[in-house]
Amino acid sequence: MKAAVIHQYGQVADVVQVTDIPVPAVGPQDVLIEVRAAGVNPVDHLIVKGFMAAGELPGPLAIGSEVAGVVSAVGDEVTGFSVGDEVFSRVDPRVGGGFAEYVAVNRALVAAKPSNLSFEEAASLPLVALTAWQALTEQSDVRAGSRVLIHGGAGGVGSAAVQIAKQLGAEVVATASTGSTELVRELGADQVIDYRNEKFDEVLSGIDVVLDTIGGDTQERSLRVLKPGGSLVSIVPVPDADAMKAQWNVDVRSFLMRPHGEQLARLADLAESGRLRPIVETVFPLDETPAALLKVERGGARGKTVIGVRS
Ligand SMILES: NC(=O)c1ccc[n+]([C@@H]2O[C@H](COP(=O)([O-])OP(=O)(O)OC[C@H]3O[C@@H](n4cnc5c(N)ncnc54)[C@H](OP(=O)(O)O)[C@@H]3O)[C@@H](O)[C@H]2O)c1
């Protein structure tokens, strides 16, 4: 089958190849998914560069973190999924392999694809929607009436988080660049701050939860807008959470999302009822995986980049 692989870590243009590799073996608890589309995320180019790994690659590594497709085989112990089911998944990060014609995924990481979404739309959701869900409901406690600030509201995670926070009943403020403010308003944000023209920490205060998708200076300035006892949840590194907590009397944490089929099924319900809308910005063919990765690496996202594997 065709798949995007690397044989060594390095720059995307130097090391990512689309080539033929064997169809993956199906373990007893795996479903084999015939991939129709795969979402592209910043973590994919970070993996290519070796930022997420320790040591050398033991062999070729198939890359790609999330897929939508059709079940083409199931392991002996699998219940709940059958050949022909339309599914989507944030695949096991230790295995990867989403930018490929087939991927084998443990059934616990798989959910039924929302029937109202195309494969491209469905493939754009698992990683970002699970990240947003876990940030807002596990790493913090966003509920009706919470005031939430979401940075990068037009990006992959931000666009999902704005919608999920609204569903949880929050008042949502989001930051975005000039060309993306209207999109973020359409997603449901009550207030959108164009971060290139306005400093959010000069106009906001009394925030319960900040979702930091940016880091650096944005992360530091976010501490100033939180209520005492509020919460900064970051999905990028936080250099010194303990010092920040002590100085500002707030909770500060960074976390890594985890794949989760049951949570994905709940998010699929939200999507199916129109309360979580995927935003697909660009679709590339599988052969152009390096170009898709480079687009995500360049930034400026308005929703997600997706690879259409087969129609
Ligand atoms: N910890 C985890 O489990 C986890 C999970 C998912 C993602 N991540 C990380 O989280 C980050 C965001 O991921 P993503 O998928 O949402 O990325 P993305 O799709 O590239 O979105 C980032 C968004 O932020 C905007 N932006 C850039 N600088 C900004 C600033 N100073 N203030 C406000 N917005 C700004 C960008 O647009 P403009 O350039 O037009 O402003 C873009 O819309 C990445 O570093 C990724 O690796 C971590």
The ligand as an SDF file (V2000), in Angstrom:
LIG
                    3D

 48 52  0  0  0  0  0  0  0  0999 V2000
   -0.5130   19.0580   24.0510 N   0  0  0  0  0  0  0  0  0  0  0  0
   -1.2870   18.4840   23.1270 C   0  0  0  0  0  0  0  0  0  0  0  0
   -1.8260   17.4030   23.3420 O   0  0  0  0  0  0  0  0  0  0  0  0
   -1.5010   19.1770   21.8180 C   0  0  0  0  0  0  0  0  0  0  0  0
   -2.5690   18.8000   20.9890 C   0  0  0  0  0  0  0  0  0  0  0  0
   -2.7880   19.5160   19.7990 C   0  0  0  0  0  0  0  0  0  0  0  0
   -1.9350   20.5670   19.4470 C   0  0  0  0  0  0  0  0  0  0  0  0
   -0.8960   20.8750   20.2770 N   0  0  0  0  0  0  0  0  0  0  0  0
   -0.0200   22.0250   19.9590 C   0  0  0  0  0  0  0  0  0  0  0  0
   -0.8400   23.1960   20.0780 O   0  0  0  0  0  0  0  0  0  0  0  0
   -0.4560   24.1710   19.1320 C   0  0  0  0  0  0  0  0  0  0  0  0
   -1.6820   24.5870   18.3090 C   0  0  0  0  0  0  0  0  0  0  0  0
   -2.1480   23.4760   17.5680 O   0  0  0  0  0  0  0  0  0  0  0  0
   -3.2180   23.6710   16.4000 P   0  0  0  0  0  0  0  0  0  0  0  0
   -3.4200   22.3510   15.7790 O   0  0  0  0  0  0  0  0  0  0  0  0
   -4.3830   24.4360   16.8930 O   0  0  0  0  0  0  0  0  0  0  0  0
   -2.3470   24.6260   15.4230 O   0  0  0  0  0  0  0  0  0  0  0  0
   -2.8340   25.4820   14.1580 P   0  0  0  0  0  0  0  0  0  0  0  0
   -3.9700   24.7830   13.4990 O   0  0  0  0  0  0  0  0  0  0  0  0
   -1.6100   25.7950   13.3940 O   0  0  0  0  0  0  0  0  0  0  0  0
   -3.4490   26.8080   14.7970 O   0  0  0  0  0  0  0  0  0  0  0  0
   -2.7290   27.7870   15.4590 C   0  0  0  0  0  0  0  0  0  0  0  0
   -3.5140   29.0950   15.3150 C   0  0  0  0  0  0  0  0  0  0  0  0
   -2.9580   30.1020   16.1620 O   0  0  0  0  0  0  0  0  0  0  0  0
   -2.9630   31.3390   15.4510 C   0  0  0  0  0  0  0  0  0  0  0  0
   -1.9580   32.1890   16.0990 N   0  0  0  0  0  0  0  0  0  0  0  0
   -0.6240   32.2640   15.8540 C   0  0  0  0  0  0  0  0  0  0  0  0
   -0.0460   33.1170   16.7280 N   0  0  0  0  0  0  0  0  0  0  0  0
   -1.0280   33.5770   17.5420 C   0  0  0  0  0  0  0  0  0  0  0  0
   -1.0600   34.4820   18.6490 C   0  0  0  0  0  0  0  0  0  0  0  0
    0.0490   35.0930   19.1030 N   0  0  0  0  0  0  0  0  0  0  0  0
   -2.2560   34.7050   19.2630 N   0  0  0  0  0  0  0  0  0  0  0  0
   -3.3760   34.1050   18.8470 C   0  0  0  0  0  0  0  0  0  0  0  0
   -3.4170   33.2360   17.7950 N   0  0  0  0  0  0  0  0  0  0  0  0
   -2.2500   32.9840   17.1490 C   0  0  0  0  0  0  0  0  0  0  0  0
   -2.6840   30.9240   14.0260 C   0  0  0  0  0  0  0  0  0  0  0  0
   -3.1600   31.7990   13.0210 O   0  0  0  0  0  0  0  0  0  0  0  0
   -2.4380   33.1970   12.6230 P   0  0  0  0  0  0  0  0  0  0  0  0
   -0.9920   32.8570   12.3750 O   0  0  0  0  0  0  0  0  0  0  0  0
   -3.1910   33.6520   11.4020 O   0  0  0  0  0  0  0  0  0  0  0  0
   -2.6620   34.0470   13.7930 O   0  0  0  0  0  0  0  0  0  0  0  0
   -3.5170   29.6380   13.9190 C   0  0  0  0  0  0  0  0  0  0  0  0
   -4.8490   29.9210   13.5320 O   0  0  0  0  0  0  0  0  0  0  0  0
    0.6780   23.5480   18.3100 C   0  0  0  0  0  0  0  0  0  0  0  0
    1.8980   23.9740   18.8730 O   0  0  0  0  0  0  0  0  0  0  0  0
    0.5020   22.0420   18.5450 C   0  0  0  0  0  0  0  0  0  0  0  0
    1.7190   21.3330   18.4030 O   0  0  0  0  0  0  0  0  0  0  0  0
   -0.6590   20.2140   21.4430 C   0  0  0  0  0  0  0  0  0  0  0  0
  1  2  1  0
  2  3  2  0
  2  4  1  0
  4  5  1  0
  4 48  2  0
  5  6  2  0
  6  7  1  0
  7  8  2  0
  8  9  1  0
  8 48  1  0
  9 10  1  0
  9 46  1  0
 10 11  1  0
 11 12  1  0
 11 44  1  0
 12 13  1  0
 13 14  1  0
 14 15  2  0
 14 16  1  0
 14 17  1  0
 17 18  1  0
 18 19  2  0
 18 20  1  0
 18 21  1  0
 21 22  1  0
 22 23  1  0
 23 24  1  0
 23 42  1  0
 24 25  1  0
 25 26  1  0
 25 36  1  0
 26 27  1  0
 26 35  1  0
 27 28  2  0
 28 29  1  0
 29 30  1  0
 29 35  2  0
 30 31  1  0
 30 32  2  0
 32 33  1  0
 33 34  2  0
 34 35  1  0
 36 37  1  0
 36 42  1  0
 37 38  1  0
 38 39  2  0
 38 40  1  0
 38 41  1  0
 42 43  1  0
 44 45  1  0
 44 46  1  0
 46 47  1  0
M  CHG  2   8   1  16  -1
M  END
$$$$
